[in-house]
Amino acid sequence: MQEARSMSMRVLVFAGSRSQLLQHIPVERTVRSFRAWEPRLVLSSERGDHALWAPLLDDYGITPCHRLGPAPASLSDASLLAHIMSSASLLLHREAPAAVLVYGHSVTTLAAALAAAEHGIPVIHVGAGQRPENMSSSEGRHAELTDRLSSLLCCLDPADEQYLHTRQMERGTCVTGDTLYDLFEQDRPRLQPFEEAARHGAAFGEFILCYLSRPAALRSPDDLRSLLEGLQALHARQARPVLLVQHPSALACFQEREQQIPDGIRILPPLTHIAFLSLVCASTFVVTDSPALQREALYAGKRALLLPPVPSGSAAVQNGWHIACTSAADLAAAGETVLQPCPHPGLPGTSGQASRRVAAAVMAILADIADGIPQGDSASGPQDD
């Protein structure tokens, strides 16, 4: 009876980007293993991520329950938000879930949270308290509004929870840790760093891996040229090739402009996540604008040069492990610094337990709902072991 009751507690999980899907995979595995509640995955293609779904889903054996159709590329952020919110609202009306689970602070994150709030459905936000460098940016607004709409705020580390408290969001917060670390540890036995480096004509520990996840930063010819000049200068200073792994939307920026790629830079096609992590582990260091890769590099013991925007409050940046660059022009000089000895800042305090803690936190709020406890008046969350 208890098992039937728990699996009847349906939770719609919205993922609008590659990193959000990756964060959810270990949670899905944990929930399915313990049959704690019923996750129903909804994929929302924002800016070209539809090209990434198939290899990730096949590699990890995940089957989505719903897909929100890809939005026209010409939509502004506001129009994209309205487009996804409308689709999410219709889905929520049809599914009538007990709760909605969202990750990060993308357009999909806020759209799903707004739609859930309109339907009176509790929102669970994993990655709460994360703050972009510019809180007045669209990402900053998405993060702030999603946090305020959520009944349960799952933070990656205590600093994020403390930030929420300073913003008068003290109820319903808990520290769960980073589910990306759980996935990294689960994937570790499958990684082949030596073989993957050789597959791309590079030697282990003798190349720089670059991954760009924000195509908007490459829209103008000047920005694209500045990036390539910065990477070429980095290659010249390091005498190491730069392997540039492109997000599909970012790759389109190069193709549209028929941009000539400088010597020393090799563009790789989109990779499976296992192949990508293998290259991270094989690299000298990484260059990225991706918050997810910043964390994965840390877990792999690799340092990173971070292109804007850099999240505020990053412990790895504050400790000097990762180095924030104000622009691509800083890469060559920063590359010298990143090769200097630096103690590893350590792993999150809840390393390896984040997916279990998220599953438990969701189960706690679902139990409150089943018992008729109004959300917002209690702070359900996992307790320390």
C-alpha positions, 0 to 999 in steps of 0.5 A: 500500500505504501509503495503504491501510494509513493509511486502515485505521487507524480512529479513533472521534471522540466529540463531545458538544457544539456546540463539540467538533464545531466543533473537530473539523471542521477536523481531519476536513477535514485528515485526509480531504484527506491520507488520513492515517487514518480518522476515524469521528465519533460524536455524543453528545447530552448536554443538548439539543445534538441540536437543533444537530447538523443545521444544523452538519452540513449547513453543513459537509458532515460525516456522522457514522458513529454517533449515541448516542441522547439521554439523558433530561433528568432524569439526573444527571451521574453517571447521564449518564456511566454512560449514555454510557459504556455506549453508547460501550463497546458501540460500541467493541466493535463497531468495534474502533478503533485509538484514540479521539479526544476533545475538551474536558472534557464528560461525553461526553469522560470517558465515551468515555475511560473506555470506551476504557480499559476496552477497552485502546484508546489515548485522544487528548485534544485540549484537554488541560491546560485547567482550569476555575476550580473543579477540584472541579467536575464539569468539573474532574474530567472534565478531570483524569481524561481527561488521566490516561487519555490516551496522547496529550495535545494542548494548545492552548498551552504554558501548558496543557502546562506545567500538565500537567507540574506534575501529573506528566503529562509523557509524551505531551504536545504543543502543537498549537494551537487547531483553532477558529482554523483553522476561523475562518480557513477560515470568514472568507471566508463571514462577512457581519457587516454583513448579519447585523447588519442582518438582526436589526435592529442596526447594525454595531458598535452592539450587544452579543452574548450567548451562554449555553451552560450551562443549569444556571446558569439553572435557578433563577428567581433565577439567571435573574432576576439574569442578565436584570437584569445584561443590562438594566443593561448595556443601560441603561449602554451604550445598545446593544441586547443580542442574546441567542443561546441554546443550545437548553437555555438557551432552554428555561429561558426558555420553561418559566418564561415569563420576561418579557424586559426592554426592550433585550434581544432573544432570537434563535433558534439560528443557523448557525455562519456567521451566529453568527460574523458577529454576533461580528464585527459586535458591540461586544463579547460576553458569554458563559460559553462557553470556545469563544466566548472564543477565537473572540472573541479571533480576531475581535478582539473583547473579552468579558465572561466569566460564571462559570465562567471557565477558570483560566490564560486568557492573554486574561483575564490580559492584560486583553483579556477581563474576568472577572465574578464574577456578572451584577451586574458586567456594567454596570461591566465594560462600561465597562472593556471599552470602554477601549483594550487591546492585543490579546494576540496569536494562538496560536503555532501559529495556522492549523496546529493541525488539521494538527498534531493529524492528525500527532500522531494519525498518530504514535501510530497508527504506534507502535501498528502497530509494536507500541510500548506506549502510555504508554512513548513521547511521540509528537507532532508536531515543530516545523517 
